[in-house]
């Protein structure tokens, strides 16, 4: 039986400022671990604030998220959604990455609040060039 796909979206903040090289090391490690677990996704960064989408099996997605939650470099971790999905939005990316303005990050985060249905659409549009 094929395991169902899940998508988890969360926001977090770094406990201290990260240099470009620290961010690159973080991304390289995340991409390698995600690829090993067949997890795809995307990461938006604005200063020390992050929004991440994780896609894969429920077990793999939860495993990645728990690793983030245990990482002392992150705090203010808020899970915005976790649900089964029919397809991956970021299937070609072990971890797509982009910087975003604070306003854009807040706009995307607000789109995931209850009662809003356009979070993934807005996030996906960010990568398809309509930033």
TIVEXKOL-162116 format. One record per atom (N, C-alpha, C, O): residue number from 0; residue in one letter; atom name; x, y, z. Coordinates in steps of 0.05 Angstrom, whole numbers, plus 5000, padded with zeros to 4 digits. Layout:
! residues N
NUM, A, CA, X, Y, Z;
...
END
This chain:
! residues 131
0, X, N, 5017, 4976, 5000;
0, X, CA, 5000, 5000, 5000;
0, X, C, 5017, 5025, 5000;
0, X, O, 5036, 5027, 5016;
1, X, N, 5012, 5043, 4982;
1, X, CA, 5027, 5068, 4980;
1, X, C, 5020, 5087, 5003;
1, X, O, 4997, 5091, 5009;
2, X, N, 5041, 5097, 5017;
2, X, CA, 5037, 5115, 5039;
2, X, C, 5028, 5142, 5029;
2, X, O, 5037, 5152, 5009;
3, X, N, 5008, 5153, 5043;
3, X, CA, 4997, 5179, 5035;
3, X, C, 5017, 5202, 5040;
3, X, O, 5033, 5201, 5058;
4, X, N, 5014, 5222, 5023;
4, X, CA, 5030, 5246, 5026;
4, X, C, 5018, 5265, 5046;
4, X, O, 4994, 5267, 5050;
5, X, N, 5036, 5278, 5061;
5, X, CA, 5028, 5299, 5080;
5, X, C, 5044, 5324, 5075;
5, X, O, 5066, 5324, 5064;
6, X, N, 5032, 5346, 5082;
6, X, CA, 5045, 5372, 5081;
6, X, C, 5043, 5385, 5108;
6, X, O, 5022, 5386, 5120;
7, X, N, 5066, 5395, 5118;
7, X, CA, 5067, 5409, 5143;
7, X, C, 5080, 5436, 5137;
7, X, O, 5100, 5438, 5123;
8, X, N, 5068, 5457, 5148;
8, X, CA, 5078, 5485, 5145;
8, X, C, 5082, 5496, 5173;
8, X, O, 5064, 5494, 5190;
9, X, N, 5105, 5508, 5177;
9, X, CA, 5110, 5520, 5203;
9, X, C, 5126, 5546, 5200;
9, X, O, 5138, 5550, 5179;
10, X, N, 5126, 5562, 5221;
10, X, CA, 5143, 5586, 5222;
10, X, C, 5161, 5583, 5247;
10, X, O, 5153, 5570, 5266;
11, X, N, 5184, 5595, 5246;
11, X, CA, 5202, 5595, 5269;
11, X, C, 5220, 5620, 5267;
11, X, O, 5221, 5633, 5247;
12, X, N, 5234, 5624, 5289;
12, X, CA, 5254, 5646, 5290;
12, X, C, 5280, 5634, 5299;
12, X, O, 5281, 5616, 5316;
13, X, N, 5302, 5645, 5289;
13, X, CA, 5329, 5637, 5298;
13, X, C, 5333, 5651, 5325;
13, X, O, 5325, 5673, 5330;
14, X, N, 5347, 5637, 5343;
14, X, CA, 5353, 5648, 5369;
14, X, C, 5374, 5670, 5368;
14, X, O, 5375, 5687, 5386;
15, X, N, 5390, 5669, 5348;
15, X, CA, 5411, 5690, 5344;
15, X, C, 5414, 5694, 5314;
15, X, O, 5408, 5676, 5298;
16, X, N, 5425, 5717, 5306;
16, X, CA, 5428, 5722, 5277;
16, X, C, 5446, 5701, 5264;
16, X, O, 5465, 5691, 5276;
17, X, N, 5440, 5695, 5239;
17, X, CA, 5455, 5675, 5224;
17, X, C, 5470, 5689, 5201;
17, X, O, 5458, 5706, 5187;
18, X, N, 5495, 5682, 5198;
18, X, CA, 5510, 5693, 5176;
18, X, C, 5502, 5678, 5150;
18, X, O, 5488, 5658, 5152;
19, X, N, 5510, 5689, 5127;
19, X, CA, 5504, 5676, 5102;
19, X, C, 5516, 5648, 5101;
19, X, O, 5503, 5629, 5091;
20, X, N, 5540, 5645, 5111;
20, X, CA, 5553, 5618, 5110;
20, X, C, 5539, 5599, 5129;
20, X, O, 5537, 5575, 5123;
21, X, N, 5529, 5608, 5152;
21, X, CA, 5514, 5591, 5170;
21, X, C, 5488, 5582, 5157;
21, X, O, 5480, 5558, 5160;
22, X, N, 5475, 5600, 5144;
22, X, CA, 5450, 5593, 5130;
22, X, C, 5455, 5573, 5108;
22, X, O, 5439, 5555, 5104;
23, X, N, 5477, 5577, 5093;
23, X, CA, 5484, 5558, 5071;
23, X, C, 5489, 5530, 5083;
23, X, O, 5481, 5510, 5071;
24, X, N, 5503, 5529, 5105;
24, X, CA, 5509, 5503, 5118;
24, X, C, 5483, 5490, 5128;
24, X, O, 5479, 5466, 5124;
25, X, N, 5465, 5506, 5139;
25, X, CA, 5439, 5496, 5148;
25, X, C, 5423, 5484, 5125;
25, X, O, 5412, 5462, 5127;
26, X, N, 5423, 5499, 5102;
26, X, CA, 5409, 5489, 5079;
26, X, C, 5421, 5464, 5067;
26, X, O, 5406, 5446, 5060;
27, X, N, 5447, 5463, 5066;
27, X, CA, 5460, 5439, 5055;
27, X, C, 5454, 5414, 5072;
27, X, O, 5448, 5393, 5061;
28, X, N, 5455, 5417, 5098;
28, X, CA, 5448, 5395, 5115;
28, X, C, 5419, 5386, 5113;
28, X, O, 5413, 5363, 5111;
29, X, N, 5401, 5406, 5112;
29, X, CA, 5372, 5401, 5109;
29, X, C, 5366, 5387, 5083;
29, X, O, 5350, 5368, 5082;
30, X, N, 5379, 5396, 5062;
30, X, CA, 5373, 5385, 5035;
30, X, C, 5382, 5355, 5035;
30, X, O, 5368, 5338, 5024;
31, X, N, 5406, 5350, 5046;
31, X, CA, 5416, 5322, 5046;
31, X, C, 5398, 5304, 5063;
31, X, O, 5390, 5282, 5054;
32, X, N, 5390, 5313, 5087;
32, X, CA, 5372, 5297, 5104;
32, X, C, 5345, 5293, 5091;
32, X, O, 5333, 5271, 5092;
33, X, N, 5334, 5315, 5080;
33, X, CA, 5308, 5313, 5067;
33, X, C, 5308, 5293, 5044;
33, X, O, 5290, 5277, 5040;
34, X, N, 5329, 5295, 5027;
34, X, CA, 5331, 5277, 5004;
34, X, C, 5332, 5248, 5014;
34, X, O, 5320, 5230, 5001;
35, X, N, 5347, 5243, 5035;
35, X, CA, 5349, 5216, 5046;
35, X, C, 5322, 5205, 5056;
35, X, O, 5317, 5181, 5055;
36, X, N, 5304, 5223, 5064;
36, X, CA, 5278, 5215, 5075;
36, X, C, 5255, 5219, 5054;
36, X, O, 5232, 5216, 5061;
37, X, N, 5262, 5227, 5030;
37, X, CA, 5243, 5233, 5009;
37, X, C, 5223, 5255, 5018;
37, X, O, 5199, 5253, 5013;
38, X, N, 5235, 5276, 5030;
38, X, CA, 5219, 5299, 5038;
38, X, C, 5227, 5322, 5019;
38, X, O, 5250, 5327, 5014;
39, X, N, 5207, 5335, 5009;
39, X, CA, 5211, 5359, 4992;
39, X, C, 5199, 5383, 5006;
39, X, O, 5185, 5380, 5027;
40, X, N, 5205, 5406, 4996;
40, X, CA, 5193, 5430, 5009;
40, X, C, 5206, 5456, 5001;
40, X, O, 5221, 5457, 4981;
41, X, N, 5200, 5476, 5016;
41, X, CA, 5210, 5503, 5011;
41, X, C, 5214, 5518, 5037;
41, X, O, 5201, 5513, 5057;
42, X, N, 5233, 5536, 5036;
42, X, CA, 5239, 5553, 5059;
42, X, C, 5241, 5582, 5051;
42, X, O, 5256, 5589, 5033;
43, X, N, 5225, 5598, 5064;
43, X, CA, 5227, 5628, 5061;
43, X, C, 5241, 5639, 5086;
43, X, O, 5237, 5629, 5108;
44, X, N, 5258, 5658, 5081;
44, X, CA, 5273, 5670, 5103;
44, X, C, 5271, 5700, 5102;
44, X, O, 5275, 5712, 5080;
45, X, N, 5266, 5713, 5124;
45, X, CA, 5267, 5742, 5126;
45, X, C, 5281, 5749, 5152;
45, X, O, 5271, 5746, 5174;
46, X, N, 5306, 5758, 5149;
46, X, CA, 5322, 5762, 5172;
46, X, C, 5326, 5736, 5187;
46, X, O, 5335, 5716, 5175;
47, X, N, 5319, 5734, 5212;
47, X, CA, 5321, 5710, 5227;
47, X, C, 5295, 5695, 5229;
47, X, O, 5291, 5678, 5247;
48, X, N, 5276, 5701, 5212;
48, X, CA, 5249, 5689, 5213;
48, X, C, 5246, 5671, 5189;
48, X, O, 5254, 5677, 5167;
49, X, N, 5233, 5648, 5194;
49, X, CA, 5231, 5627, 5173;
49, X, C, 5202, 5618, 5170;
49, X, O, 5187, 5618, 5190;
50, X, N, 5195, 5609, 5146;
50, X, CA, 5171, 5594, 5141;
50, X, C, 5179, 5571, 5124;
50, X, O, 5193, 5574, 5103;
51, X, N, 5172, 5547, 5132;
51, X, CA, 5180, 5523, 5118;
51, X, C, 5156, 5505, 5112;
51, X, O, 5138, 5502, 5128;
52, X, N, 5157, 5494, 5088;
52, X, CA, 5138, 5474, 5079;
52, X, C, 5153, 5448, 5076;
52, X, O, 5174, 5447, 5064;
53, X, N, 5141, 5427, 5088;
53, X, CA, 5153, 5400, 5086;
53, X, C, 5132, 5382, 5073;
53, X, O, 5109, 5383, 5081;
54, X, N, 5140, 5365, 5054;
54, X, CA, 5122, 5347, 5040;
54, X, C, 5135, 5319, 5039;
54, X, O, 5159, 5317, 5033;
55, X, N, 5119, 5299, 5045;
55, X, CA, 5129, 5272, 5043;
55, X, C, 5110, 5254, 5059;
55, X, O, 5087, 5261, 5065;
56, X, N, 5120, 5230, 5066;
56, X, CA, 5104, 5213, 5083;
56, X, C, 5099, 5226, 5110;
56, X, O, 5115, 5242, 5119;
57, X, N, 5077, 5219, 5123;
57, X, CA, 5071, 5231, 5149;
57, X, C, 5094, 5227, 5168;
57, X, O, 5102, 5245, 5182;
58, X, N, 5104, 5203, 5169;
58, X, CA, 5126, 5196, 5187;
58, X, C, 5151, 5213, 5181;
58, X, O, 5164, 5223, 5199;
59, X, N, 5159, 5215, 5156;
59, X, CA, 5183, 5230, 5148;
59, X, C, 5179, 5260, 5154;
59, X, O, 5198, 5272, 5165;
60, X, N, 5156, 5271, 5148;
60, X, CA, 5151, 5299, 5153;
60, X, C, 5152, 5305, 5183;
60, X, O, 5164, 5324, 5192;
61, X, N, 5139, 5288, 5199;
61, X, CA, 5140, 5291, 5228;
61, X, C, 5168, 5288, 5239;
61, X, O, 5176, 5303, 5258;
62, X, N, 5184, 5270, 5228;
62, X, CA, 5211, 5266, 5237;
62, X, C, 5228, 5292, 5232;
62, X, O, 5243, 5300, 5249;
63, X, N, 5225, 5304, 5209;
63, X, CA, 5240, 5328, 5202;
63, X, C, 5230, 5351, 5221;
63, X, O, 5247, 5365, 5232;
64, X, N, 5204, 5353, 5225;
64, X, CA, 5194, 5374, 5242;
64, X, C, 5203, 5371, 5271;
64, X, O, 5209, 5391, 5284;
65, X, N, 5204, 5346, 5281;
65, X, CA, 5213, 5342, 5308;
65, X, C, 5243, 5349, 5311;
65, X, O, 5251, 5359, 5332;
66, X, N, 5258, 5344, 5290;
66, X, CA, 5287, 5352, 5291;
66, X, C, 5289, 5382, 5293;
66, X, O, 5306, 5392, 5308;
67, X, N, 5272, 5397, 5279;
67, X, CA, 5272, 5426, 5281;
67, X, C, 5264, 5434, 5309;
67, X, O, 5277, 5452, 5321;
68, X, N, 5243, 5422, 5319;
68, X, CA, 5234, 5429, 5346;
68, X, C, 5255, 5425, 5368;
68, X, O, 5256, 5439, 5388;
69, X, N, 5272, 5404, 5364;
69, X, CA, 5293, 5398, 5384;
69, X, C, 5318, 5416, 5380;
69, X, O, 5335, 5417, 5398;
70, X, N, 5320, 5429, 5357;
70, X, CA, 5343, 5445, 5351;
70, X, C, 5344, 5470, 5368;
70, X, O, 5325, 5487, 5366;
71, X, N, 5364, 5474, 5385;
71, X, CA, 5364, 5498, 5403;
71, X, C, 5368, 5524, 5388;
71, X, O, 5366, 5545, 5400;
72, X, N, 5375, 5522, 5362;
72, X, CA, 5379, 5547, 5346;
72, X, C, 5352, 5560, 5338;
72, X, O, 5352, 5582, 5329;
73, X, N, 5329, 5545, 5342;
73, X, CA, 5303, 5555, 5334;
73, X, C, 5286, 5560, 5359;
73, X, O, 5289, 5546, 5379;
74, X, N, 5269, 5579, 5357;
74, X, CA, 5248, 5583, 5378;
74, X, C, 5224, 5595, 5365;
74, X, O, 5224, 5601, 5341;
75, X, N, 5203, 5599, 5381;
75, X, CA, 5178, 5609, 5371;
75, X, C, 5168, 5593, 5347;
75, X, O, 5160, 5604, 5326;
76, X, N, 5169, 5567, 5350;
76, X, CA, 5161, 5548, 5328;
76, X, C, 5131, 5545, 5329;
76, X, O, 5120, 5536, 5350;
77, X, N, 5117, 5551, 5308;
77, X, CA, 5088, 5549, 5306;
77, X, C, 5080, 5533, 5282;
77, X, O, 5087, 5540, 5259;
78, X, N, 5067, 5511, 5287;
78, X, CA, 5057, 5494, 5265;
78, X, C, 5031, 5507, 5254;
78, X, O, 5012, 5511, 5269;
79, X, N, 5031, 5514, 5229;
79, X, CA, 5008, 5527, 5216;
79, X, C, 4989, 5507, 5204;
79, X, O, 4965, 5512, 5204;
80, X, N, 4999, 5485, 5194;
80, X, CA, 4982, 5464, 5183;
80, X, C, 4997, 5438, 5180;
80, X, O, 5021, 5438, 5176;
81, X, N, 4983, 5416, 5182;
81, X, CA, 4993, 5390, 5175;
81, X, C, 4969, 5374, 5166;
81, X, O, 4951, 5369, 5181;
82, X, N, 4970, 5366, 5140;
82, X, CA, 4947, 5352, 5130;
82, X, C, 4955, 5334, 5106;
82, X, O, 4976, 5338, 5094;
83, X, N, 4939, 5314, 5101;
83, X, CA, 4944, 5297, 5077;
83, X, C, 4939, 5314, 5052;
83, X, O, 4922, 5331, 5051;
84, X, N, 4955, 5308, 5031;
84, X, CA, 4952, 5322, 5006;
84, X, C, 4953, 5301, 4983;
84, X, O, 4963, 5279, 4987;
85, X, N, 4943, 5309, 4960;
85, X, CA, 4943, 5291, 4937;
85, X, C, 4969, 5292, 4922;
85, X, O, 4977, 5272, 4910;
86, X, N, 4982, 5315, 4922;
86, X, CA, 5007, 5318, 4907;
86, X, C, 5026, 5338, 4921;
86, X, O, 5017, 5354, 4937;
87, X, N, 5051, 5336, 4914;
87, X, CA, 5071, 5354, 4924;
87, X, C, 5071, 5380, 4908;
87, X, O, 5068, 5380, 4884;
88, X, N, 5073, 5402, 4922;
88, X, CA, 5076, 5428, 4908;
88, X, C, 5106, 5434, 4901;
88, X, O, 5111, 5448, 4882;
89, X, N, 5124, 5422, 4916;
89, X, CA, 5152, 5427, 4912;
89, X, C, 5167, 5400, 4907;
89, X, O, 5188, 5395, 4918;
90, X, N, 5156, 5385, 4889;
90, X, CA, 5167, 5358, 4883;
90, X, C, 5195, 5358, 4873;
90, X, O, 5210, 5338, 4877;
91, X, N, 5204, 5379, 4860;
91, X, CA, 5231, 5380, 4849;
91, X, C, 5252, 5392, 4867;
91, X, O, 5275, 5395, 4859;
92, X, N, 5244, 5398, 4892;
92, X, CA, 5262, 5411, 4910;
92, X, C, 5265, 5396, 4936;
92, X, O, 5245, 5391, 4950;
93, X, N, 5290, 5388, 4943;
93, X, CA, 5294, 5377, 4970;
93, X, C, 5290, 5399, 4990;
93, X, O, 5283, 5394, 5013;
94, X, N, 5296, 5424, 4982;
94, X, CA, 5289, 5447, 4998;
94, X, C, 5294, 5472, 4981;
94, X, O, 5316, 5482, 4979;
95, X, N, 5272, 5482, 4969;
95, X, CA, 5274, 5507, 4954;
95, X, C, 5280, 5529, 4975;
95, X, O, 5271, 5526, 4998;
96, X, N, 5294, 5550, 4968;
96, X, CA, 5300, 5571, 4987;
96, X, C, 5299, 5598, 4973;
96, X, O, 5307, 5601, 4950;
97, X, N, 5288, 5617, 4988;
97, X, CA, 5288, 5644, 4979;
97, X, C, 5287, 5664, 5003;
97, X, O, 5274, 5658, 5023;
98, X, N, 5299, 5686, 4999;
98, X, CA, 5296, 5708, 5019;
98, X, C, 5270, 5722, 5012;
98, X, O, 5261, 5722, 4989;
99, X, N, 5257, 5733, 5032;
99, X, CA, 5232, 5748, 5028;
99, X, C, 5232, 5772, 5045;
99, X, O, 5246, 5773, 5066;
100, X, N, 5217, 5792, 5038;
100, X, CA, 5214, 5815, 5055;
100, X, C, 5198, 5807, 5079;
100, X, O, 5183, 5787, 5078;
101, X, N, 5200, 5822, 5101;
101, X, CA, 5184, 5816, 5125;
101, X, C, 5154, 5817, 5118;
101, X, O, 5139, 5800, 5127;
102, X, N, 5147, 5837, 5103;
102, X, CA, 5118, 5840, 5095;
102, X, C, 5108, 5816, 5080;
102, X, O, 5086, 5806, 5085;
103, X, N, 5124, 5806, 5061;
103, X, CA, 5116, 5782, 5045;
103, X, C, 5114, 5758, 5063;
103, X, O, 5095, 5742, 5060;
104, X, N, 5133, 5754, 5081;
104, X, CA, 5132, 5731, 5099;
104, X, C, 5107, 5732, 5116;
104, X, O, 5094, 5712, 5120;
105, X, N, 5101, 5756, 5126;
105, X, CA, 5077, 5759, 5142;
105, X, C, 5051, 5754, 5126;
105, X, O, 5032, 5742, 5136;
106, X, N, 5051, 5763, 5101;
106, X, CA, 5028, 5759, 5084;
106, X, C, 5023, 5729, 5079;
106, X, O, 5001, 5720, 5080;
107, X, N, 5045, 5715, 5073;
107, X, CA, 5042, 5686, 5068;
107, X, C, 5033, 5672, 5094;
107, X, O, 5016, 5655, 5094;
108, X, N, 5046, 5679, 5117;
108, X, CA, 5038, 5667, 5142;
108, X, C, 5009, 5671, 5148;
108, X, O, 4995, 5653, 5157;
109, X, N, 4999, 5696, 5144;
109, X, CA, 4971, 5702, 5150;
109, X, C, 4952, 5685, 5132;
109, X, O, 4930, 5678, 5141;
110, X, N, 4961, 5679, 5108;
110, X, CA, 4944, 5663, 5090;
110, X, C, 4940, 5634, 5099;
110, X, O, 4923, 5620, 5088;
111, X, N, 4955, 5625, 5119;
111, X, CA, 4952, 5598, 5130;
111, X, C, 4935, 5597, 5155;
111, X, O, 4930, 5576, 5165;
112, X, N, 4926, 5620, 5164;
112, X, CA, 4909, 5621, 5188;
112, X, C, 4882, 5609, 5182;
112, X, O, 4873, 5609, 5159;
113, X, N, 4868, 5598, 5202;
113, X, CA, 4842, 5586, 5198;
113, X, C, 4823, 5606, 5184;
113, X, O, 4823, 5630, 5190;
114, X, N, 4808, 5596, 5166;
114, X, CA, 4789, 5612, 5151;
114, X, C, 4801, 5623, 5125;
114, X, O, 4786, 5634, 5108;
115, X, N, 4827, 5620, 5121;
115, X, CA, 4840, 5628, 5096;
115, X, C, 4847, 5603, 5081;
115, X, O, 4858, 5583, 5092;
116, X, N, 4842, 5603, 5055;
116, X, CA, 4846, 5579, 5039;
116, X, C, 4868, 5583, 5019;
116, X, O, 4873, 5565, 5002;
117, X, N, 4882, 5606, 5019;
117, X, CA, 4900, 5612, 4998;
117, X, C, 4930, 5611, 5005;
117, X, O, 4946, 5622, 4991;
118, X, N, 4936, 5598, 5028;
118, X, CA, 4964, 5597, 5037;
118, X, C, 4983, 5584, 5017;
118, X, O, 5003, 5595, 5009;
119, X, N, 4976, 5560, 5008;
119, X, CA, 4993, 5546, 4989;
119, X, C, 4994, 5560, 4962;
119, X, O, 5014, 5561, 4949;
120, X, N, 4971, 5571, 4954;
120, X, CA, 4970, 5585, 4928;
120, X, C, 4989, 5609, 4929;
120, X, O, 5004, 5614, 4910;
121, X, N, 4988, 5624, 4951;
121, X, CA, 5005, 5648, 4954;
121, X, C, 5035, 5639, 4956;
121, X, O, 5052, 5652, 4943;
122, X, N, 5040, 5619, 4971;
122, X, CA, 5068, 5609, 4973;
122, X, C, 5078, 5599, 4947;
122, X, O, 5101, 5604, 4939;
123, X, N, 5062, 5583, 4933;
123, X, CA, 5070, 5573, 4907;
123, X, C, 5075, 5595, 4887;
123, X, O, 5094, 5594, 4871;
124, X, N, 5059, 5616, 4887;
124, X, CA, 5062, 5639, 4869;
124, X, C, 5089, 5653, 4874;
124, X, O, 5101, 5664, 4856;
125, X, N, 5099, 5651, 4899;
125, X, CA, 5124, 5664, 4906;
125, X, C, 5147, 5651, 4889;
125, X, O, 5165, 5665, 4880;
126, X, N, 5145, 5624, 4886;
126, X, CA, 5166, 5610, 4870;
126, X, C, 5161, 5611, 4840;
126, X, O, 5179, 5605, 4825;
127, X, N, 5137, 5616, 4832;
127, X, CA, 5132, 5616, 4803;
127, X, C, 5135, 5643, 4790;
127, X, O, 5126, 5648, 4768;
128, X, N, 5149, 5661, 4804;
128, X, CA, 5157, 5686, 4792;
128, X, C, 5139, 5710, 4797;
128, X, O, 5145, 5732, 4788;
129, X, N, 5117, 5706, 4811;
129, X, CA, 5100, 5729, 4816;
129, X, C, 5104, 5740, 4844;
129, X, O, 5084, 5745, 4859;
130, X, N, 5129, 5744, 4851;
130, X, CA, 5136, 5753, 4878;
130, X, C, 5129, 5782, 4879;
130, X, O, 5133, 5795, 4900;
END
